[in-house]
């Protein structure tokens, strides 16, 4: 049970009354008559070998307001693509599996790369970008919801709550972001959000002073959540980061194009769990280590675009400020966990903070050495303007693969 407290510059929509999913869906069914909705699920094939996908499909079978389900599939051969298709074949909703490793999609990827339009590297960002392209090309939906493929605690009310603020014709929101409480029998999860992003934003405020963008980011309870919903015109104009800064990059793009009054966050679930990335302390190119660096650089870039000047001295000061701020947050979470009966390991938490502190300067040095680096894919508006036939090509490739 939450409360109705509003914090920050965006609206927070709470779960206060446990309104039934049937009531929420009744509204969505009515709105879908004039504002059809689609769902995008970016996935690795490995997620089809776990428990989450069958659970998601079984819940989606009960949903009666979606016009389309788009599954972006990575790391799959032809046999695995067919297996992924079979996982969704009993769904009554129109669905498409985008086989990103298939010959048709690979040919399209090469063509776009020749025009400097496609993602420079494969990953979740590229998956989402191509899937968004299919959403726009199919023209089935006016609202697009996105959620991860590895949610083991999935229930259909998560999707209903995620889409509700954008689908509601009287609210006026163009973008909604999901948030939730993440924990299991090992304790609190959401380590990068808890121990890097929020302390880093607070440290940046203390080091650089007040900034509208930092106030905006600080308003989100779970800025790294993979769950969001948006109108089709938002999708058309977004530049998608193809590195591990996808979620923060999306928030930054929405901030660039819309006022905070058009953005909200919504409480999706009392309990949420999915797979956890390895920390990878010794390898900065993998796991939480890589994620932390890319996220931090993403925030630096956005601030630089707004006129902030960075230097090695600024990054050293920021590192020290972050470290003290993050250790204070460790205390907060340890006390919260203990009071609520969750296990907590202070040593592991502080080790993570030490690694994240190193990424503050590592990301800073990488930014200073390549200040003009922009790991964004051009928006679909730009892509379709440059290559109008991409829309029909993408439709043809995906439909032929699924035939």
Buried (B, 14 or more C-beta within 10 A) or exposed (E): EBEEEEEBBBBBBBBEEEBEBEEBBEBBEEBBEEBBBBBBBBBBBBBBEBEBBEBBBEBBEEBEBBBBBBBBBBBBEEEBBEBBBEBBEEBEBEBBBBBBBBEBBEEBBEBBEEEEBBBBEBBBBBBBBBBBBBBBBBEBBBBBBBBBBBBBBBBBBBBBBBBBBBBBEEBEBBBBBBBBBBBBEEBBBBBBBBBBBBBBBBBBBBBBEEBEBBBBBBBBBBBBBBBBBBBBEBBBBBBBBBBBBBBBBBBBBBBBBBEBEBBBBBBBBEEBBBBBBEBBBEEBEEBBBBBBBBBBBBBBBBBEEEEBEBEEEBBEBBBBBBBEBBBEBBEEBBEEBEEEEBEBEEEBBBEBBEBBBBBBBBBBEBBBEEEEEEBBBBBBBBBBEEBEEBBEBBBBBBEEBBE
